[in-house]
Amino acid sequence: MKPLANANPFAVQQERFLSETRTAVFLYLLQDGEVYAMNSFPHLQKRGFLLHAEEIQNLHLHEFTEVLLLVKGNLFHDVNGNRRLLRPGALVFVRPYDLHRLLPADAERTIFASLVLASSVIRELLSYLCTPAILHRFNTAPEAPCFQLPPDEARHWMLQMESVSNEQAVSPETSTLKTRVLAAQLFAGYLLTPETQASAQPLPPPWLAKLREQAEQWVSLKDAPRRLHALSPCHPSHLCKSFKRCYGETPTDFVNRLRLRQAVRLLAEPGAKIAAVAAGLGFDSLSHFHRLFKRHYGLTPAQYRRSRSGPS
């Protein structure tokens, strides 16, 4: 095994990869400060794809869902300004809007798997299963949902992920089916339990779920609050109450979270100016942008940019 070469940005490669497959399983090994990818995708390498593992140690977010399973060693998981110590058996559901990174907690060899799923795959899968409660629980959990699995259970899921990983190299079509089956089992098995449902927000009415999903696809967010109210079939006060009851946040909170998600991507680009990014996303006050960014991600925009130079 060789460390993956350092070329184009990881996020761009992941997005290109998912535009082709929409699902994948990656197996990672951390040892002596180096990150190795233990599986390959020859059918995609012909198209110029090269997936880098080193980026996982830098703060990042991505346009897909990631299910992490740690089977050996310990990892620090920094997510939205909080640090968790992950031990063997940790299963973490990372949402597209979670700013996170993984760092070795000690010198021990670490092995973990990453199941990545485009957002469209999750919507299609849960729609087929007729279980909107799963997606709602996933979206409204205060932090990236994390579960500690018993050793035998963790070993079972790791074997499933390894099977998908091996299938990707020889039969991409079959691996796609296996990945969706695996995702359905994980989401239903851990996000649809009595314990998780007890703390979940009430399910939103169809019109609100559709409106929220539509807003998440907007490219420009400068006038997002006005557009949100214009597309709503109800009075602004009822929209606000419905958002708060079903999602635990106001429409303004929701729009600002979408803006911050875009800000993270824009600030990762070389030469991007913080003031220009804030203005382009519709923030009238630079200080307000700084406060929201710090509150949501645990560091200022400037600190985030500095963190992109490497893990600390």
N, C-alpha and C positions, 0 to 999 in steps of 0.2 A: 504494500500500500504506500502511496505517495501523497503528501499534502497536495491539495488542489492548487493549481497555479493562480496567481493573482492578476486578474485582468479587469474585465468590466464590473461595475457595481453589482453586488449580490441581488439587490432588490429588482433590478432590471431583468436579470437572468431568471429569477423566480417567476416574475410576471410573464415573461416569454414562455417559460416552461409550462405554466398553468394555462396559458392561452391555447396550448396544444393538447394538453392532457386533462387539465382541471383537477386532477388528483395525483398524489404520489406519496411514497414512503421513503424517507431518508434514514440511513443508519449512520450514527456518528461515534467516533472514538476520540476522547481527549486524553493526551498523554504527554508529559514533559512540556507543557505549554503549547503544544501543537494540536491542531484540529484536523482530523482525517475523516473523509467520507468513505464508507465501507461498501457502497454499492455503486453501480454504474448504469447508464442508460444509453447503450450503443445506438438505439434507434433514433435518439435525439442528438447524440454527438455528431452525427452526419450533417445535421443542420446548423452546426456551430454552437451548440449549447455547452456551457461549462459551468457547473454548479459549485460555488465556493462555500466552504464550511467556516472560514475564518470570521465571516461577518457576524456569526451568532454571538461573538463576544463584544460586539458594539451595540449600543442602543439602537433599536430599529422597530418599525412596525411594517406590516405588509397587507396587501389586498386579498388575503385569504385567511382561513382559520387554520390553526396549527394545534394538533393534539400531541403532547410530549409525554413520553414514557421513559423514566429512568430505571435501568435494571442493575447497574453496577456503579459504585462510587457515589460521591456527593457533589452537588452543584448548588451554587448560589443563583437564584432566579430573581433578578431585578425587574419589577413590573410596576409601571405607573408610580414610580417614586418609592416603592416598598421593596424590601429585600426578604426573600424566603430562602430557607435552607431546604433543598430537596434531597431526600434520602432514597435509597433503592425502593422501588415500588410506587414512587410518586407519579401520578397521572394528572396532567395539567391541560386544561382547555384554554388556549390563548385566542382571544378575539382579534379581528382585524384592527381594532382601535387601541389595543394594548401595546404601549411602548415598553419593550423588554429586551433583555439580554441574558445570556447564560455564562457563568464564570466558574472555573474550577474552585472547589472549596478547600482542596488539599492536593497533595502530590499523587494521590491514588489514581489509577487508571479509571476512566469514566466511560460508560457505554450507555447510549440512549437512542431512542427512535423518535422520529418526527413524522406524523401523518398530516399532510397538508391537503386542504380541500378548498376549492374556489367557493365563494359565497353562493353562487348559483347552484352548485351541487348540493349544498346543505338545504337550500330552499326547496329544491326539487325532491330531495330525499324525504324531508319531513312532511312535505305536502302529500307525497305518496303514502306515507305511514299514517297520515291524518292525525298528527300529534303536534299541533301548534304550540302546546305547552312546553315542549322541549326547547324549541327555538326561542320562545319568550323567556324561559328561565336562563338560557345561555346569554341572551342579550342584556338582561336586566340584573344579573348577578353583580354585586358591588365590586368584586374582584374576579380575576380570571379563576374560574372554578378549579379547585385542586382536591384530589382524593389520594389517600394513602392505601395502596393495595397490599394484601398479604403476599408473601413470596410466590406461592403457587399460582395465584391469580395473575400477578405481574408477569411471571414466566409464560403463562398461557398466551397473554396478549402479545408479548414480545415474539413468540413463535409465529403468531398470526401476521405480525408486521414483517418479520423476516421472509415469510412465505410470499407476501405481496411484493417485497423488494426483489426477491429472486425471479418472480414472474415478470416483473417489469422489463428485465433484460432479455427474456426469451419470447414473451407473448404479451405485448402491451395491451391488447384488447381484453384478454382474460384478466390481467391485473387490474384494469379499470373496474370490472365487475366486482372483483374481490375487495377492492378498496372501498367501494360503496357499501358492501355488506358489512365490512369491518366498521365503517363509520356509523352505520345504523345501530350496530350492537353496542358500540361505546356510548353514543349519545343517549340511546334509550336506557341502557343499563345503569348510567351514572347521573343523568340529568332528569330522569323521570321517576325518582324514588320518592316515597312519602317524606323523607327528611328534606330533600331539596325543594319539593313542592310546597312544604309548609311555610317557607320563607319567601316564596315567589310572589311577585306582583300579580294582580288579577289580569286575566287575558284581555287584550284590547278588542274593541269592536272591529269588524273587517275594514271599515272605511279608514280607521286610524292606523291600523297595521299597514294598509296599502299606501297611505300618505307618507308614513315614516319610511317605508321601503323605497318609495319614489324619490324622496329627498336625499336618501343616501347615495343615489346615483348621480346627483347633480354635479357637474364639473365646476361651475361658477357658484360661489356661495356669497358673493358680495351683497346681493339683495335677497338672500334666502329667507329671512323672517317675513318679508312682504309676500313672497311667493308661497310660503307655507300657509299663511292666513288666506291668501287668495284662492288656493286650491281646497281649503277646508270647507266642508258642507255645513259648518255650524258657526255660531258666534265665537269671536276670539276668546271670550271668558270660558265658554264650554270646552273649547280646544285646549286651553291651558289646564283646566280641571281634569280633563280626560288624560292628557299627557302625564300629569303628576300622579294620578291614581294608577295608571297602567304601567308607566315606565319609571316612576320615581324621580322625574325631572320635568322641568318646564320646557315649552317649545324653544325658548331662548337658550336654555342649558343644552338642549339637543343640537341646535344649530352651532353653538360655540364649540361643542365637542367635534362636530364635523369639520369646523374650521381649523381646530387645533390638529386634527388628524392630517389635513392637507398641509398645515404649517410644518409639521415634522418632515414630510417628504420634501417640501420646498427648501427648507433650511439645510437639508443634506446636500443640496446642489452647490458646487463650488461657486463662490462669488455672489451668492444670494444675500441680499441686505435685509436685516431683520425688520426695519421700518417699512420697506417696500412689500415684504411678505405680509405684514400685518394690515397694511392699507389695502392690498389687493384682495384680501379675504373679507374685507368689510369692517375691520376694527377701526373705530373712530379715534380711539385713544391707544397710544403705544404702551402706556403704563398699564392700562386695563388688559391688553394682550399679554404683557409680562406676568401680571398677577394670575390670570387664568392658566397660562402655560405652567407656571410654577405649582399652582394648586393641583392641576390635573396630572402632571408628570413628575413632580418632585424636584425639578430643576428649572432654571431660567432658559430662555432660548439661546443665550450666549453659552451657558454651561453645556447645553445639549450639543451645540456645534463643536465645542472643544472635546466632548466625549467621543466624537466621531473619529478622532485621531487614533483611538485604540482603547482597549480595556484598561481600567485602573484597579 
